[in-house]
Amino acid sequence: MTPSPHVIVRIDLARVRDNVAAIRRETGVEVWPVIKADAYGLGASHVALAVREVADGFCVFALREAAEIELDSIGRRPIIAIGPPDSRNAADFLAEHVRPAVSTADEATALRAADPLLAVDTGMQRFACPAEHVAAALIAGAIREAFTHATRVEHAEQLLDITRDRDLKLHAAASSLLHEPAARLHATRPGIACYRGALDVSIRLHDVRASRGPIGYTGFVTETGRHGVILAGYSNGLKPGICLLNGARRRILEVGMQSSYVELGPGDSVGDSVVLVGRGLRESEVAAAWQMGEHQAMLHLSCCGQRTYVE
Ligand SMILES: *Cc1c(COP(=O)(O)O)cnc(C)c1O
């Protein structure tokens, strides 16, 4: 996917900061925003700078992500890398002030000097330590903190159970479990919940037509008798679905490589703003129309045009 020069992606950093502050207030525990994958396409360095006053720390997936943006000096908060370690050398992590997540006793031994955390498997069954190996890994790395990637409350409860009586700092909840008190433990690691409502993605209506018979590659017909054209398509991450045009929800009818057809109402004209997300059109609504998860839709939306930042 490449960004379209016609699509404007506006990122509201104040909204991201408000989201993080609200999560911290409402959960009553530490909040460690997840800024992996370039903060879900919103720009990790911008996000880190915007939220550092309200965040207790940051989560990246890999050490490399933190090093690339010099997160330690931008974010000025502790950093953990929650994916499998991308170095076996503790000095690499220490140099960037990043603590690695380990999932085996071997990794824990190799990275002991970098004060690792233990990733505990409670169901994901990928780069995390099964319950029966937890005790050995904790000792090998002199580990003081453990977490699990929980998708259900029971996963957080399992983490508690597996690590009982060990006096560890524990965390489990990502965005989907923020509202479950039993999943909060000592900290949360929200990703998408930090970014909801912060994106406003739009493109100008390039052309306006009265529809006559079957249209486009697929021979679709319009219900309103009018259609428009925008200059962004599937090479920019767009999919047939929904948009907002002069306050009304309209359909994106057919998507080509670098252009798409949009359903129009009677008052819509060339130059009007076609909103792909934002101004009341939620990420979740777009994701449902695109038949994909909200995380994936967020990446399509944040990466489909030129990013600009508003405070
Ligand atoms: C991505 C990720 C998160 C954040 O997930 P969201 O659903 O976006 O909140 C939290 N923890 C881990 C381990 C992750 O990989």
The ligand as an SDF file (V2000), in Angstrom:
LIG
                    3D

 15 15  0  0  0  0  0  0  0  0999 V2000
   -0.6660   -5.3430   20.5480 C   0  0  0  0  0  0  0  0  0  0  0  0
   -0.5910   -5.7250   21.9780 C   0  0  0  0  0  0  0  0  0  0  0  0
   -1.3210   -5.0050   22.9420 C   0  0  0  0  0  0  0  0  0  0  0  0
   -2.3120   -3.9110   22.5740 C   0  0  0  0  0  0  0  0  0  0  0  0
   -3.4560   -4.4670   21.9610 O   0  0  0  0  0  0  0  0  0  0  0  0
   -4.7650   -3.5870   21.6900 P   0  0  0  0  0  0  0  0  0  0  0  0
   -5.8210   -4.6030   21.3870 O   0  0  0  0  0  0  0  0  0  0  0  0
   -4.4770   -2.7400   20.5000 O   0  0  0  0  0  0  0  0  0  0  0  0
   -5.0380   -2.7990   22.8910 O   0  0  0  0  0  0  0  0  0  0  0  0
   -1.1160   -5.3310   24.2700 C   0  0  0  0  0  0  0  0  0  0  0  0
   -0.2860   -6.3330   24.6470 N   0  0  0  0  0  0  0  0  0  0  0  0
    0.4020   -7.0610   23.7490 C   0  0  0  0  0  0  0  0  0  0  0  0
    1.2980   -8.1440   24.2250 C   0  0  0  0  0  0  0  0  0  0  0  0
    0.2680   -6.7960   22.3750 C   0  0  0  0  0  0  0  0  0  0  0  0
    0.9590   -7.5200   21.4900 O   0  0  0  0  0  0  0  0  0  0  0  0
  1  2  1  0
  2  3  1  0
  2 14  2  0
  3  4  1  0
  3 10  2  0
  4  5  1  0
  5  6  1  0
  6  7  2  0
  6  8  1  0
  6  9  1  0
 10 11  1  0
 11 12  2  0
 12 13  1  0
 12 14  1  0
 14 15  1  0
M  END
$$$$
